Structures are given as C-alpha cells and as structure tokens.
Amino acid sequence: MYVSNMISNHGNKVKDQFVITLTNSDAYFQSYESIIARRINATDTIELDATFWDYSRTTSKYLARFLGVTNKELKDKVKSGEYALVDLNSTPLKDTCLKPLINMAGKAGNLISTY
C-alpha cells in the first residue's frame, strides 16, 4: 500500500488530499478523512462516494485531477451513470484496511510506503 499527496499546479504537495494505491493497483482518492473515489484496476471501474464526491470546490478539483477529467466531464459522467455513486465511507474495506492509513496520512500528510 502506498500513500502520496496530490500535487498542486505549482508542484507542491497539497495538504489533506491523498491518493492511496493498493498492491493490486486499485487506487483511492481521499480528501481530509473521507474516501471520495475508488478506481478498481481489474475492471477499470470508477466509484464515487455518494455523499462526499461534490463536497467542496477543492475536493471536486482534486477528484477531477485524480480521474484525469475536467470538472464538467466529471459531472457529466456522474449524471450518465458512468461513475457509480456508492457509499465508500462505511465499507468494511475502509474500516479494516484503510482506516489506520487514512489516520496516519490525514494527520501527518507524509508519503508512506508499505511495499
């Protein structure tokens, strides 16, 4: 598992915006202490948290960057159903696998590697 900060347009690490990559290459976007998106590598599926995906301007900006789309494309893909809205913040995965890492990343904001 690997955690890194998102990078700003100026090349700086962005506080409280993280990408979590699992060893199977699935990736999660975390804003503050909430999981916002999951990219499932095996099926190339994108899932967004129904509650937090459009929480703030900053979250939306870095979510779009994580997905490699514009904000308009992001909203269009949600509207069309291409990006599924699910509950990513009460899943067993978050509670058992990601919560300790989220706590470390959210509080420290450092790069963490467990490979």
VENDAKA-V997242 format. One record per helix or strand. SS is the DSSP state (helix for helix, strand for strand). FROM is the first residue (numbers start at 1). LEN is the number of residues. Records with the same first field share a line. If there is no record, write none. Layout:
SS->FROM-LEN, FROM-LEN
This chain:
strand->2-6, 13-9, 27-5, 34-7, 45-5, 84-3, 112-2
helix->57-11, 71-10, 92-17
